[in-house]
């Protein structure tokens, strides 16, 4: 009898083809995610779980079937999974670390460019037939080349964004993290500074911290008040890292120039104060959304699940101590 696996939503074929034939798959084929109660119901009798970052895999879900052999998360972040409870029951939790770094960095820089040069706002203007010819003051934005970029959180994605900025646009790099990285500083002529100094001095601030209890509302009214009125805030990390109400207020009052957002506090809801503003670019959590990268994520998630089911070490595991 084949092991039974719950797939909370179909992922690209690169992953599905690896699972088909090996397992008895229960796949959610609907064009929506499963509710928490639906996951609990369908997880009964299963041997493994392949889930998405939008799925709530909390203590209640895990304890509904604590005998599953792996939770394979189709995402690099894993704040949607109660890792402590999974670890308690010796369940490996895996993620898709590494394969989406460059694609997410691309999107972060796309948001930076589009906010600085008011691309979305001017596109709308042109489509509405308002463009009557070149004008000296039409849609004046902010230069990117040679400006100061502040990186909050120097993980893989933060480094990739810094590389694009320093090598491609000759930007000066400031960064803040839990520790200094002298090699990074030498390679990009970057400077380690306090969070406050970074916010005060940067022309662009790009957030790349994980979502933890400590980083919820990492950027709120206090932090926004430190930024330049000409500054731009970019968030491709996790929504709750930014206080959306405070950001909407700062943008409306033009306390900062603009913001580019891929993630939101209560996805898929977006704070209503942001919707009507022209100085914010909002995209629907698409940082990893390239054909190539989503395929690689699916492949890695499937391989992680297969290895765990075979009693082997997954390629990317969050709670490695369960293997000891």
C-alpha positions as CSV (number, residue, x, y, z in Angstrom):
1,X,0.0,0.0,0.0
2,X,1.4,3.4,-1.0
3,X,1.9,6.1,1.7
4,X,-0.9,8.7,1.7
5,X,0.0,12.4,1.1
6,X,-2.2,15.4,1.4
7,X,-1.3,18.2,-1.1
8,X,-3.3,21.3,0.0
9,X,-3.2,22.8,-3.5
10,X,-1.7,21.5,-6.8
11,X,1.8,22.8,-7.4
12,X,3.7,22.9,-10.7
13,X,4.3,19.6,-12.6
14,X,8.0,19.6,-11.7
15,X,6.9,18.5,-8.2
16,X,3.8,16.6,-8.9
17,X,5.5,14.2,-11.4
18,X,7.9,13.2,-8.6
19,X,5.1,12.4,-6.2
20,X,2.8,10.6,-8.6
21,X,3.2,6.9,-8.6
22,X,5.1,6.9,-5.3
23,X,2.2,8.0,-3.2
24,X,-1.5,7.9,-2.8
25,X,-2.2,11.6,-3.4
26,X,-5.1,13.6,-2.0
27,X,-4.8,16.8,-4.0
28,X,-6.9,19.9,-3.5
29,X,-7.8,20.7,-7.1
30,X,-10.0,23.8,-6.3
31,X,-8.9,27.3,-7.2
32,X,-8.7,28.2,-3.6
33,X,-6.8,27.2,-0.5
34,X,-8.2,24.8,2.1
35,X,-9.6,26.2,5.3
36,X,-8.0,25.0,8.6
37,X,-10.8,22.7,9.3
38,X,-10.7,21.2,5.8
39,X,-7.0,20.5,6.3
40,X,-7.7,18.8,9.6
41,X,-10.4,16.6,8.0
42,X,-8.3,15.6,5.0
43,X,-5.1,15.1,7.0
44,X,-6.7,12.2,8.9
45,X,-5.0,8.9,7.9
46,X,-2.3,10.6,5.9
47,X,1.4,9.9,6.2
48,X,2.7,13.3,5.0
49,X,1.7,16.8,4.2
50,X,2.7,19.2,1.4
51,X,1.3,22.6,2.2
52,X,1.5,26.3,1.1
53,X,2.5,29.4,3.0
54,X,-1.1,30.4,3.0
55,X,-2.1,27.3,5.0
56,X,-2.4,27.5,8.8
57,X,-0.5,24.5,10.1
58,X,-0.7,25.2,13.8
59,X,-0.8,23.1,16.9
60,X,-4.4,22.0,16.4
61,X,-3.7,20.9,12.8
62,X,-0.5,19.0,13.8
63,X,-2.1,17.3,16.8
64,X,-5.0,16.1,14.6
65,X,-2.5,13.7,13.1
66,X,0.8,13.8,15.0
67,X,2.0,10.7,13.3
68,X,2.7,12.3,9.9
69,X,6.3,11.9,8.8
70,X,6.9,15.3,7.3
71,X,5.5,18.7,6.7
72,X,6.9,20.0,3.4
73,X,6.2,23.7,3.0
74,X,6.0,25.1,-0.5
75,X,7.7,28.3,0.5
76,X,11.0,29.6,1.9
77,X,9.2,31.2,4.9
78,X,7.7,28.9,7.5
79,X,5.9,31.2,9.9
80,X,2.6,29.5,8.9
81,X,3.8,26.3,10.5
82,X,4.1,25.7,14.3
83,X,7.6,24.4,14.1
84,X,7.8,23.9,17.9
85,X,4.8,21.5,17.9
86,X,6.1,19.7,14.9
87,X,9.5,19.3,16.6
88,X,7.8,18.0,19.7
89,X,6.3,15.1,17.7
90,X,9.6,14.7,15.8
91,X,8.1,15.8,12.5
92,X,10.6,17.3,10.0
93,X,9.5,20.7,8.6
94,X,11.0,21.5,5.3
95,X,11.0,24.6,3.1
96,X,12.1,25.7,-0.4
97,X,15.1,27.7,0.7
98,X,17.6,29.0,-1.9
99,X,15.7,28.4,-5.2
100,X,13.7,31.6,-5.1
101,X,16.4,34.0,-4.0
102,X,17.2,35.7,-7.4
103,X,13.6,35.8,-8.5
104,X,12.5,37.5,-5.3
105,X,15.4,40.0,-5.5
106,X,14.3,40.8,-9.1
107,X,10.8,41.6,-7.9
108,X,12.1,43.7,-5.0
109,X,14.2,45.7,-7.4
110,X,11.3,46.0,-9.9
111,X,9.2,47.5,-7.1
112,X,12.1,49.9,-6.2
113,X,12.3,51.1,-9.8
114,X,8.6,51.3,-10.4
115,X,8.0,53.4,-7.2
116,X,11.0,55.7,-7.8
117,X,10.0,56.4,-11.4
118,X,6.2,56.3,-10.8
119,X,5.7,53.7,-13.5
120,X,2.3,52.4,-12.4
121,X,0.9,55.8,-11.8
122,X,2.0,57.1,-15.2
123,X,0.9,54.0,-17.0
124,X,-2.6,54.5,-15.7
125,X,-2.4,58.2,-16.7
126,X,-1.5,57.2,-20.2
127,X,-4.1,54.5,-20.5
128,X,-6.8,56.9,-19.5
129,X,-6.0,59.2,-22.4
130,X,-4.6,62.0,-20.2
131,X,-1.2,62.2,-21.9
132,X,-1.2,65.3,-24.1
133,X,2.5,65.5,-24.7
134,X,5.8,65.9,-23.0
135,X,5.9,68.4,-20.1
136,X,8.8,69.5,-17.9
137,X,7.1,68.6,-14.7
138,X,5.2,65.5,-15.7
139,X,5.5,62.6,-13.3
140,X,8.8,63.6,-11.7
141,X,10.2,60.7,-9.8
142,X,13.4,60.0,-8.0
143,X,16.8,58.9,-9.3
144,X,18.0,55.4,-8.4
145,X,21.5,55.5,-9.8
146,X,24.1,56.5,-7.1
147,X,21.6,56.7,-4.3
148,X,21.7,55.1,-0.8
149,X,20.0,51.7,-0.4
150,X,19.3,50.4,3.1
151,X,19.0,46.6,3.5
152,X,17.1,45.4,6.6
153,X,18.0,41.8,7.0
154,X,21.0,40.4,5.3
155,X,19.9,37.0,4.2
156,X,20.2,35.5,0.8
157,X,17.6,37.8,-0.7
158,X,18.9,40.9,0.9
159,X,22.4,40.1,-0.4
160,X,21.0,39.6,-3.9
161,X,19.2,42.9,-3.9
162,X,22.4,44.6,-2.7
163,X,24.3,43.0,-5.5
164,X,21.8,44.4,-8.1
165,X,22.0,47.8,-6.5
166,X,25.8,48.1,-6.0
167,X,26.9,46.4,-9.3
168,X,24.2,47.7,-11.6
169,X,23.3,51.1,-10.2
170,X,26.4,52.1,-8.3
171,X,24.3,52.6,-5.1
172,X,25.9,53.0,-1.7
173,X,24.8,50.1,0.6
174,X,23.9,50.4,4.2
175,X,22.7,47.3,6.1
176,X,21.4,46.2,9.4
177,X,21.2,42.6,10.7
178,X,21.8,40.7,13.9
179,X,25.5,40.6,13.1
180,X,28.0,42.2,10.8
181,X,29.4,40.5,7.7
182,X,32.8,41.8,6.9
183,X,33.1,39.8,3.6
184,X,29.8,41.4,2.4
185,X,31.1,44.8,3.4
186,X,34.3,44.4,1.4
187,X,32.6,43.0,-1.7
188,X,30.0,45.7,-1.9
189,X,31.7,48.5,0.0
190,X,28.7,48.3,2.4
191,X,28.4,49.7,5.9
192,X,26.8,48.2,8.9
193,X,24.7,50.7,10.8
194,X,22.0,50.8,13.4
195,X,18.4,50.4,12.3
196,X,17.7,54.0,13.1
197,X,20.7,55.3,11.2
198,X,19.7,53.2,8.2
199,X,16.2,54.6,8.2
200,X,17.5,58.2,8.5
201,X,20.1,58.0,5.8
202,X,18.7,55.7,3.1
203,X,17.0,56.9,0.0
204,X,15.5,53.4,-0.5
205,X,14.8,50.9,2.3
206,X,14.3,47.2,1.4
207,X,13.0,44.8,4.0
208,X,14.2,41.2,4.1
209,X,13.7,40.0,7.7
210,X,11.8,36.8,8.6
211,X,8.5,37.1,10.5
212,X,9.0,36.4,14.2
213,X,7.5,37.8,17.4
214,X,10.3,40.3,17.4
215,X,9.8,41.5,13.8
216,X,6.1,42.1,13.8
217,X,5.6,45.8,13.1
218,X,9.3,46.1,12.7
219,X,8.4,49.2,10.6
220,X,5.7,51.3,12.3
221,X,5.0,54.9,12.9
222,X,8.2,55.6,14.8
223,X,10.4,54.0,12.1
224,X,8.5,55.7,9.3
225,X,9.0,59.1,11.0
226,X,12.8,58.6,10.8
227,X,12.8,58.2,7.0
228,X,13.4,61.0,4.6
229,X,10.4,62.6,2.9
230,X,12.0,61.6,-0.4
231,X,12.5,57.9,0.7
232,X,10.9,54.8,-0.7
233,X,10.0,51.6,1.4
234,X,10.0,48.2,-0.3
235,X,8.6,45.1,1.4
236,X,8.9,41.6,-0.1
237,X,9.4,39.8,3.2
238,X,6.2,39.2,5.2
239,X,3.2,41.5,5.6
240,X,3.0,41.8,9.4
241,X,6.6,43.2,9.4
242,X,5.1,46.5,8.4
243,X,2.3,48.3,10.2
244,X,0.0,48.9,7.2
245,X,-2.2,51.5,9.0
246,X,0.9,53.5,9.9
247,X,2.3,53.2,6.4
248,X,-0.9,54.3,4.8
249,X,-1.0,57.3,7.0
250,X,2.6,58.2,6.2
251,X,2.1,57.8,2.4
252,X,-1.2,59.8,2.5
253,X,0.5,62.6,4.4
254,X,3.6,62.3,2.2
255,X,5.9,61.7,5.1
256,X,7.7,59.4,2.7
257,X,7.8,59.5,-1.1
258,X,6.5,56.0,-2.0
259,X,6.2,52.3,-1.1
260,X,6.3,49.1,-3.0
261,X,4.6,46.1,-1.5
262,X,4.3,42.4,-2.4
263,X,3.0,41.2,1.0
264,X,0.3,42.3,3.5
265,X,-0.7,42.0,7.1
266,X,-3.9,40.1,6.5
267,X,-3.5,38.5,3.1
268,X,-5.4,38.5,0.9
269,X,-6.9,41.7,2.4
270,X,-5.0,44.9,1.8
271,X,-5.5,47.9,4.1
272,X,-8.1,50.1,2.5
273,X,-6.0,53.1,3.2
274,X,-3.5,51.9,0.7
275,X,-5.8,51.1,-2.1
276,X,-6.6,54.6,-3.3
277,X,-3.1,56.0,-3.0
278,X,-1.0,56.7,-6.1
279,X,2.3,56.6,-4.3
280,X,2.2,52.9,-3.5
281,X,2.7,50.0,-5.8
282,X,0.8,46.9,-4.7
283,X,1.3,43.5,-6.2
284,X,-0.4,40.2,-5.1
285,X,2.5,38.3,-3.4
286,X,4.3,37.4,-6.7
287,X,7.9,37.7,-5.6
288,X,8.7,34.1,-6.6
289,X,6.2,34.0,-9.4
290,X,8.3,33.0,-12.4
291,X,7.7,29.8,-14.3
292,X,11.2,28.6,-13.7
293,X,11.3,29.4,-9.9
294,X,7.8,28.1,-9.0
295,X,8.8,24.9,-10.8
296,X,12.1,24.6,-8.8
297,X,10.1,25.2,-5.6
298,X,7.7,22.4,-6.4
299,X,10.6,20.1,-7.3
300,X,12.4,20.9,-4.0
301,X,9.2,20.5,-1.9
302,X,8.6,17.1,-3.5
303,X,12.2,16.0,-3.0
304,X,12.1,17.1,0.6
305,X,9.0,15.1,1.2
306,X,10.3,12.0,-0.6
307,X,13.6,12.0,1.3
308,X,11.8,12.4,4.7
309,X,9.5,9.6,3.9
310,X,12.5,7.4,3.1
311,X,14.0,8.2,6.5
312,X,16.7,10.4,4.9
313,X,17.7,14.0,5.5
314,X,15.7,16.4,3.4
315,X,17.6,18.9,1.2
316,X,16.2,21.9,3.1
317,X,15.0,21.3,6.7
318,X,13.9,23.8,9.3
319,X,14.1,21.7,12.5
320,X,17.2,19.6,11.8
321,X,17.3,18.4,15.5
322,X,14.4,16.0,14.9
323,X,16.8,13.9,12.9
324,X,19.2,13.4,15.8
